[in-house]
Amino acid sequence: MNQVIDLLKNHRSIRKFKDEQLDQDTIRELVTAAQAASTSSYVQAYSILGVTDPRKKAALREISTQPYVEHNGHLFVFLMDYNRHVELSKEKGTPIDHDKTEQLIVGTVDATLAAQNLAVAAESMGLGMCYIGSLRNDMARVIEILELPKGVVPLFGMVV
Ligand SMILES: Cc1cc2nc3c(=O)[nH]c(=O)nc-3n(C[C@H](O)[C@H](O)[C@H](O)COP(=O)(O)O)c2cc1C
């Protein structure tokens, strides 16, 4: 009856992927769908990182212990990101607090809504996906591997 609801009801996580990389048009389409999600006060307190460097993927697999973190069509990492806001606030001379519980909630919720949009968009294209929370097994090391600046925190990955 309703294709969107049917798609949502048929969701299941996929943990084995073909050895085929997503093309740039597909990645752009997925990220655009993610960015269309609502965002608290329009602050967009997140970034979506695509990890393609095989050495970085192998290092992230080691942290997660899950082989599909290395072998997939594309690995996205969802970040809570206040770096842009901090830089802009310096420029404008209006300091902001980004280390409060409220900011943690805003960033996490924003990133999660974007991620779920991306998940549904991927599934609508016939692609499988799985969230990867196990990156948080060693958050400090993930920050190091991905060379994340201050104010940026890895929340979870998603393999497609
Ligand atoms: C935030 C989040 C983190 C997750 N992390 C992992 C993970 O690290 N590895 C994994 O195999 N599955 C992970 N999952 C997938 C869940 O295990 C899965 O969604 C759940 O068991 C329900 O199964 P389903 O998605 O097939 O309905 C995660 C799911 C969410 C929402």
The ligand as an SDF file (V2000), in Angstrom:
LIG
                    3D

 31 33  0  0  0  0  0  0  0  0999 V2000
   23.5830    3.1020   17.3540 C   0  0  0  0  0  0  0  0  0  0  0  0
   23.6970    1.6660   16.9020 C   0  0  0  0  0  0  0  0  0  0  0  0
   24.9080    1.0250   16.9620 C   0  0  0  0  0  0  0  0  0  0  0  0
   25.0480   -0.2830   16.4740 C   0  0  0  0  0  0  0  0  0  0  0  0
   26.2790   -0.8590   16.4780 N   0  0  0  0  0  0  0  0  0  0  0  0
   26.4440   -2.0600   15.8870 C   0  0  0  0  0  0  0  0  0  0  0  0
   27.7460   -2.6190   15.7720 C   0  0  0  0  0  0  0  0  0  0  0  0
   28.7480   -2.0670   16.2080 O   0  0  0  0  0  0  0  0  0  0  0  0
   27.8650   -3.8090   15.1350 N   0  0  0  0  0  0  0  0  0  0  0  0
   26.7910   -4.4690   14.6170 C   0  0  0  0  0  0  0  0  0  0  0  0
   26.9830   -5.5440   14.0520 O   0  0  0  0  0  0  0  0  0  0  0  0
   25.5400   -3.9770   14.7340 N   0  0  0  0  0  0  0  0  0  0  0  0
   25.3400   -2.7800   15.3410 C   0  0  0  0  0  0  0  0  0  0  0  0
   24.0870   -2.2270   15.4080 N   0  0  0  0  0  0  0  0  0  0  0  0
   22.9520   -2.9380   14.8040 C   0  0  0  0  0  0  0  0  0  0  0  0
   22.0340   -3.5560   15.8640 C   0  0  0  0  0  0  0  0  0  0  0  0
   22.6760   -4.6610   16.4550 O   0  0  0  0  0  0  0  0  0  0  0  0
   20.7280   -3.9670   15.1520 C   0  0  0  0  0  0  0  0  0  0  0  0
   20.1020   -2.8260   14.6090 O   0  0  0  0  0  0  0  0  0  0  0  0
   19.7720   -4.6680   16.1110 C   0  0  0  0  0  0  0  0  0  0  0  0
   20.3070   -5.8940   16.5460 O   0  0  0  0  0  0  0  0  0  0  0  0
   18.4190   -4.9300   15.4630 C   0  0  0  0  0  0  0  0  0  0  0  0
   18.5820   -5.6890   14.2590 O   0  0  0  0  0  0  0  0  0  0  0  0
   18.0550   -5.1490   12.8630 P   0  0  0  0  0  0  0  0  0  0  0  0
   18.7590   -3.8440   12.5630 O   0  0  0  0  0  0  0  0  0  0  0  0
   18.4180   -6.2370   11.8610 O   0  0  0  0  0  0  0  0  0  0  0  0
   16.5700   -4.9490   12.9640 O   0  0  0  0  0  0  0  0  0  0  0  0
   23.9100   -0.9640   15.9420 C   0  0  0  0  0  0  0  0  0  0  0  0
   22.6920   -0.3140   15.9310 C   0  0  0  0  0  0  0  0  0  0  0  0
   22.5690    0.9810   16.3860 C   0  0  0  0  0  0  0  0  0  0  0  0
   21.2220    1.6660   16.3220 C   0  0  0  0  0  0  0  0  0  0  0  0
  1  2  1  0
  2  3  1  0
  2 30  2  0
  3  4  2  0
  4  5  1  0
  4 28  1  0
  5  6  2  0
  6  7  1  0
  6 13  1  0
  7  8  2  0
  7  9  1  0
  9 10  1  0
 10 11  2  0
 10 12  1  0
 12 13  2  0
 13 14  1  0
 14 15  1  0
 14 28  1  0
 15 16  1  0
 16 17  1  0
 16 18  1  0
 18 19  1  0
 18 20  1  0
 20 21  1  0
 20 22  1  0
 22 23  1  0
 23 24  1  0
 24 25  2  0
 24 26  1  0
 24 27  1  0
 28 29  2  0
 29 30  1  0
 30 31  1  0
M  END
$$$$
